[in-house]
Amino acid sequence: MKIIKTAVSAALAAAVSFSAQAAEVEVLHWWTSGGEAASAAELKRMLEERGHTWKDFAVAGGGGESAMTVLKTRVVSGNAPTAAQIKGPSIQEWGDEGVLADIDELAEAEGWDDLLPEVVAEAMKYDGHYVAVPVNVHRVNWLWSNPEVFEKAGAELPTTWDEFFVAADKIKAAGFTALAHGGQPWQDATTFEAVALGVGGTDFYTKAFVDLDADALSGETMVKVLETYRKTRQYTDAGAPGRDWNLATAMVINGEAAMQIMGDWAKGEFTAAGKVPGKDYVCSAAPGTLDAFTFNIDSFVMFALDGEDASEGQADLASTILSPAFQEVFNLNKGSIPARLNLPMDKFDDCAKLSGADFVATAETGKLVPSMAHGMSTFSSVQGAIFDVVTEFYNDESISAEAAARKMLSAVQSAQ
Amino acid sequence: MSRSKFDPQVWLPKLVLAPTMLITLVFIYGFVAWNAYLSFSKSRMLPRYDWAGLQQYERLFSNDRWWVAAQNLFIFGALFIVFCLIVGLLLAIFLDQRIRIEGAIRTVYLYPMALSFVVTGTAWKWMLNPELGLQKLLRDWGFENFTFDWLVNPDMAIYTVVIAGVWQSSGFVMALFLAGMRGIDDSIVKAAQVDGATLPTIYRRIILPNLGPVLFSALIVLTHIAIKSFDLIVALTGGGPGFSTDVPATFVYAYAFTRGQIGVGSAASMMMLMAVVAIIIPYLYSELREKRA
């Protein structure tokens, strides 16, 4: 009997020590479409090269909403995955629940503090410890335009909101839709934050959407921002409500519409349609935000798991994600730019190069701000409260800008 | 002859029912209780068990979006039920005239019920879209000023949900009524005809009064479809424009699962439960009293 017991425990020990080198890495993500799925496959290949097994845990749909629901149930039932795609202040929310693992050891060894811009590094930390690794940087304040439509209408590419309305009037008169838009709350908010940044500037933006300052949320600047924002609605078409963003992008591609305000994932649609930047379409900063940059960073957060092998797997995963090879492949596929500084950008297109240069420049001037519409600046509850006010104001002409600004303040306060 | 305790007829039914009973207790009543507790807790992103009193309910009641959702449920529920009953009843009366190919026509009207609400919602979304559907069609035909933009008009969008819902469910109500009409003793109708009653009189005085129980079943089914409606709204309007077509079910989903406010979400679902209870309790009461009498 005793012999059997010893044999079993020896076998167990052997199994444990074997798995210390080869961990099973389970990663929750929602990269299920086209270029994103190709990137996930690349990550899998690189991890397998390091001797780990990859257990795919992809939950498609809803920009990650469904994935988050699944993740919550997994964590509550004590069965967290190795890592999950979580971004922005949600990292802090998960940190508060006490379920994250720190990867300081790796971060120190690889010198992440020097590799990453400070804003990015701060977002990856909970309570001063690295708990997440950034994958990419999306710029949100882009204006995508079709130069052919501009030419036909005799309009010029706008760099301020005043110019925007001048150009939009000409385009509308020429029989085109000036602004391609999809009336879904997050798209309404994407346009809104571009207007807020363009009209109010970065200081106002930061005060309102990062610090949630009462004066900024309900003050005069906000009223002006809201008024400008609603004015853009006249330049959208009647089919906008409920439209998906990629269909709005298609309107610009087909020459039905002149402009769209959307993050750089829109570039994937242009590329897929065989369009060339600078010739068939133009990417420029949203009006009035030339020297600013609203970022949306995807990241992977590590969960606290039992066992040495698990943390080794996490370290290898994080190190792979931040490796120059993966950063380049992934971001070429996705349309974004690498999260680590000083990577050669030769293989990227002009839009990405511009984004990369602006990213570095704004990081120094302090005009690199988190995107409110994409959950980078506040908790999801506050973000939702702002969405509600913005989308209601946009769709209901009977609400005055002053009333909406007051509503914004009270909604944000009650959601905190 | 008294049955022995060991007679299978005594213990077998109880044994067979026990697992179902247990599952119902845990997974329905147990979870209702858990949800009730969460609505009094400080839960945000994940369930937490610190007592917060009525704080979540205060938040809920000061939330504009909740009141829009509640009002929409009222508008949608009332119109949906009334129109389904009217359309269903009329269809049933027409089909009751022993017309030819009744079987085929009945199937045509009943078919929408076989579709999921997601399919219905998506199809109607396209038809009602001003740039794609009905409005464009009529304008292309030469009616330049024809406007039907309810889907994108925040004040009217909830009525498009009613249209799609009635289209989907009135065939089912028709089938219920038709079955009820066929169940009425033919000899009564014949006797009335002998007495010289006209067709409208026969329907008004004999057939409709006999449809009471059917009406009640239809009402219960439609009410619960209305209260739990979620998929139709998500597919048709996505709750928009803005949040003008939000209903309590979509509100609960948004708050509990995507906004990290489980407390507010649970409080809202408790309010939904209370609404159902307010309808069900009088019903149960009247049912049970009738049985006893």
Interface residues (C-beta under 8 A of the other chain):
Chain A: G62 E65 M68 T69 K72 V75 V76 S90 E93 W94 E97 G183 Q184 P185 D188 D237 A238 G239 A240 P241 G242 F379 S380 S381 Q383 G384 D388 T391 E392 Y394 N395 D396 K407 A411 S414 A415
Chain B: R44 M45 L46 P47 R59 S62 N63 D64 R65 K125 N129 P130 E131 L132 D149 L151 V152 P154 T237 G238 G240 P241 G242 F243 S244 A254 Y255 F257 T258 R259 G260 Q261
